[in-house]
């Protein structure tokens, strides 16, 4: 009897331990999320994305079959080395209101596993070249971008005027009409100077003795000051405890020290982006008072997409809004490098592989057309200046240091190898362009390429 009792007790203990083990396994599985093999659609999407990401890298023998995705469709690993394929589509450097230089930004992004980084400074593309130089060291891809400050002007009583930011993404060759975009951005930057001075004057009237020289110093030479620079001056002067307090008390939209600049209408910015070979995306729609009216207006102007993904996940209400208007759904951290718990880290947004693929499906034909337009303009009327435009964002060390080349065709061929697939380069359109290029000679030590 004692033996039977012992056997029964042992069986009960074993059963309890087995149940506990299963329960613990379920808890661990629930906490970590389920990992599963990619679907055929995701594998095909990843193959296309990877082809573009590693376009200018000879060794990219990574296989999509070794990838897994979580419950949200975000891929976790890529290839034999377990590399993450992370897109960061919203970031800022010292060339606007970020705290890091473009090279330091790229270095930090690389440390966080980012493979594709869009530098989207406010109203300027001045930091892109430095970012490209830095990215070459880390095998990263840079998307030249800009975040354009605009204003939404109401048409009826149900709408109200409010600031709207539009992200523009360009090919590695840049805008099809760089001067047109630069003039547009320069007018906005001029307005930012006036706006910042007005904010300083308003703060002075509120008995906060902020000096313009202080704001200008914080912004840096040649940088158009923004609210963040004014806020930093307020913290530095001891008038507020932190940046958050500066905004919540004084600098928020419509606040006692808030001021507008000379921002263009948001529709104008979207149309310009489309006309210069860029992809237009609505930034942080959750900050808008009337997002539906704005999205409806911008869709008519040619808007391609809107931010939906954040570091804390996908916002369903804005995902549904994007779906209802047939817009791309993307996202980024909006990283500035200011530190603190309230800021999302570079690469913290898990953009699903299908969202990456959808973005590139829309962007690449647009970028292809912009690249073709730029090179056709050069072929039609060759000049050192136009060749410099082609090479402006080229990640090619041979353009530096005065290396001698047989002709401009060599420069353009090497640039195209970085920007386009072999099929795109050898299509009928580009073959005709390259034939014309072979008859153009170029030899110059022009400092514009240095």
N, C-alpha and C positions, 0 to 999 in steps of 0.2 A: 504493500500500500504506500509505504514511504517513497519507494522508487517511482510508483505511478504518479504520486503527488509532485515529486521533483521534476519528472518528465513533463507533466502538465504545466507546472510553473515556468519551466524553461521554454516551452512552446509559446506560452503567453508572452513572456519577455521578448522572445524572438519576433513575435507578431507585432508587438508594440514598437520595437526598434525599427522594424521594417516600415511601419506606418509613419514613424517620425522621419525616417530617412527620405521617404517619398514626399512628405510635407515640406521638408527642408529643401529638397530638390526643386519642388514647385515654386517655393519662395525665391530661391536663387534665380530660377528661370524668369520669374515675374519681374524681379528687380533689374536683371540684365537685359531683358527683352529677348525675343526669339531671333535666332540667326538662321537664315535659310538660303539656299542656293538662289541665284538670280533667275528670274523668268527669262524666256527667250527674248521678249521685248527689251528687258533691261540689259541683257547681254549684248544685243545688237546695238542698243543706244550707247553703251559703254565703249564698244569697239569704235564707233564713230567719234565719240568724244576723245578717246585716247589717241586716235589718229591725228586729231588736230592739236592736242596738248603736246604730243611728242613729235610734231611735224619737223622741227629743226634739230632733232636729236637722232643720231644714227643708231644708237643702241637702245632699242625700246622693245625688247623681246618679252613684254609682259602679256599675260594671258587673262582674258576676261573670265574664263571658266573658274578661276580660283577665287573669285569675289563672292562676298556674302552681303546681304542687305538686311537692315532691320525692319521693324514693323512699319516704318514710315517710308520705306523705299530708298533710304540713303545708303549708298554703298560704303562699306567699312574698310576694305582692303583692296589692293590692286597688285596682282602679279606676285612673282616669286619672292620679292623683297618685302612684301606686306606694305607697300607704299599706299598712303591715302591719296585719293584724287580729290583734292579740296579746291573749290572755287571760292574766292573772296572778291565780291563784286562791288564793294562800297568801302572806301578807305580814304583817309586824308593825311597830308604831310604838312611840313612847315611852310610850304608854298601857299597854303591858305590858313586854316585854323587848327592844324594838327600840331602835335608836339615833337614829332620825329622828322628827321630828314628823309627824303625818299629812299636813300640807301639803307638807313637804319630800319625804315618801315619794311623794306623787302627782306632784310636780314631777320627781323622778328617774324614776318610771315613764314619764311622758310623754316624757322625754328618751330613753328606751329603746324608744319606739314602742308602748307598751302602750295599748290602747284600752279594755279592761275590767279593772278592778282590784278584787279582793276584799280588804278590810282584815279580817284574821282575828286580832286580838289575843287573847292568852290571857285567857279568862274575863271579858272586858269588851267592850262596844260603844261605849265612851265617846269613841273617836276618830273614829267614823263621820261625825258632823256636820261636823267640820273637814275631813275628806277630801272630802266632797261639795262643800263650798264651794270647795275648791281645784280639784277636778275640773271645775267649771263654767268655770273660766278656760281650760282646755285642751281642752274638748270631749270629755272622757273619761266613761266610765260606771263608777259605783261599785256593787259588790254589798256591802251591809251583811253582815258576817260575824263569826264568833267561833270561836276554837279552845278547846274545852272540855276541861279536865283531869279525867280519870276514872280509875277503877281496875277492872281485870278480876279478878273473884273466882273462883277455881277451884271446880268442882263434883266433880271426881274426882282421883285420884292422878296421872293423866297430865297434868294442867294445873297451872300455877303462877300466883300472883298477880303482876300487873305493871301499870304505868301505861299507859293508852291515851288518845290524844288524838283527839277527834272534831271535825271542821270542820262548822259550820252556816252555810248560805247562805240569806239572806232577801231578800224583794222590796225595792224602793225604799221601800215603806211600812213595812218592819220586821216584827217578829214580830206574829202575830195577837193574842197576849196578852203584851204587853211586860212588864207587872209580874210575871207568872208566871216568865218567863225571867230577868228581872233579880234576883228573889229567889233563884232557883236559883244564878245566877252569884255573887251577893253572899256566899252561904254558902261557896262555893269560895274566893273571894278572902279571906274571913276566915281560912280554913284555910291559905292561902298565907302570911299574916303569921306564923302560929304555926309553920309549916313552916320558913320562913326563919330565925326565931329559934332553932329547934332545931338548924339547920345551923350557925349561928354558935356556939352552945354546944358542939357537937361539935368544931368547929374549935378552939375555945379549949382544950378538953381535949386536943387533939392538939398543943398548944403553938403554935398560930397565933393570935395576939392580934387577931382581927378584932372590930371594934366594931359593934353594931347600928346606931348612929347613922350610921356610914359607909355601910352597906348601904341604909339608909332614904334617905339623901341621894342616892345614886346612882340609886335607883329613881325618886325624884321624888315630889312631893306627891300623895297620893291614889292612888298606883300600888301594887298588891299586889306585893311583891318575889318574885322567882323565883330559880332557881339561877344564872341569868346575872348577876344583880345581885350575888349573893354572890361569884361568880367574879371579877367586875370589882373588887370590894373586895380580893380576894386578890392580884390583879395590882397594884392601886394600892398595896397595902401591901408589895409586894416579896416576897411569900411563894411566888409561882410566877412563871414567866417569861411565861406567856400564858394565855388562856382555855382553850385545848386542854389544857394541863397541869393546870389547876385541875379540869377534869372527869375527865381520865384518872386522876388520883391520888386525888381526894377526893369529887367530886360525882356520879360516874356512878351509875346505878341500882344500889342495894345497896352503894355505896361507903362508906368510913369516916365521911364527913360527910353522907351522904344521909339524907333524912328525908321521910316522907309527910305529906300534909296531911289535909284532910277531904274528899277527892274522893269524889263519888258513884259508884255502880256504873255502868259504861259503858252497860248496857242502859237505865238510867233516863234518861241524857242523850239517847240516840237517840230514845226514845219522846217525850221532852219536845220535842225539835226537830220531830218529826213533828206533834205536837199543836199547836205554835205556828206552823205554816205555813212550816217551813224544810226545806232539803235536807240530809240527814245523810251525811257522807263520812268514812271512816276515813283519818286522816292517817298519813303515813310508815310503812306496814305493814312495811317492811324493817327497822325498829328493834325489832320485836316478837320475843319468844322463840317464841311459839306462834301464828303468824298464822292458821292454818287453823281452830283451835278458836275463836278470837276472831271471825273473820269468820262462821263458822257461827252462833255465838250472836247476833251483831249483825244478821245477815240476818233471823233470827226476830223481832228487836225492831223491824225496819223500816228498816234501813240502806239507803241509796240507792246509794252508790258507794264507791270507794276510790281513793287516789292510786296511780297506776301510772307516770305520766310524770315524769321528772326532767330536769334540764338536760343530763345525759349520755345521754339517750335513754329509750326504753320498757323497763321491766324485764319480760321475758317471763314469768318465774315468777309475778309478781303479776298480770300481764295474764291469764294462764291461770286464776289463782285467781278473779279478778273474773268471768271468763266462766263458770266453773263454778257460780257462785252468782247469775248474772244481774245483776251490779252495773255501774253506770256506771264508766268508766275516765277519770279526770282527773289533774291534777297541777299543781304550782306550785313556785316556787323556795324557799319558806319563808324569804324574805329578812328579815334582821334589821338589816342595815346595819353589822355589826361590822367589815367589811373583811377583808382577807386573801385568800389564794389558795383557801382551803377553802370559801368561801361562794359559792353560786350568785347570779348577778345577777338583778335584777328583770326579768321578761320573757324569761328565758333558756330557759324550757321551751317547746318547740315542740308545742303542743297541736293535733293535727290538726283540720281543719274538721269532720270527722264526729264527733269526740269533743265538740267545742263544741256541735254541733247536738244530739247525744244528751243532753248535760247540760241544754240549754234545753228540750228536749222533755219532760223529767221535771220540771224546775224551774218552768217558766212556768205550768202548770195549778195547781201547788201555790201559787205566789205569787198567782195570780189569785184563788184561794179565800181566801187570807189578806187580800188587799186588800178583797174583798167583805165578809168578816166584820167587819173594822175599821170600814168605812163603815156597814154595817148596824147595828152597835152604837151608832154616833153617831146614826143616824136614829131608832133606838128610844128613845134617851134623850140628846138633844143637850146638850152642855155645852162650855164653853171648854176644859176639860181633855181631852175626847175629840177636839176639833178639833185641839188641840195634838199629840195622838198621831198624827193623820193627817198633819199638816204637819211632824212631827219630822225626817224625813229628806228633806223636799221641797227640791229644788234650784231654788227659785223666789225670786228677789230681791224680789218684790212682798210677800212675807211679812215683810220686814224694813223698818224705817224708818217704820212706822205708816201705810202706804198705805190709803186708805179703799176698801172694797169694798161692793157692794150687799148681799151676803149670803154665807153659808157655802157655798152652791151654787157661787159663783164660785171660791172657794178650791179646793173639791174637784174641780170640772171641770178647773181648770188643773193640778192634781196628777195627775188621771187621764190627762191628755194626755201627761204625762211617763212614765207607768207602763204604759199599755195601748195596744194598737192600736185603730184606729177601729172595727174589727169587734167587739172585746171591749167597748169602751165602749158601743156601740149595740146590744148584745145585749139580749134581753128582760129578763134579771135586772137589769142596770144601768139600763135605761130605767125600770123600776119604782122603783128606788132614787132615781134622779134626779128623778122625779116627786114623790116624798115630800120630797126635799130642797128643791124649789121652794117648799114651804109652810113652811119653817123660816127664820126671820130671824135674823141675827147681826150685831152691830156691837159691836166691842170694841177697845180699845187695850191688851189684856192683854199684860203684859211677857213672858209665856211664849212669845209668837211672835217675840220680838226676838232 
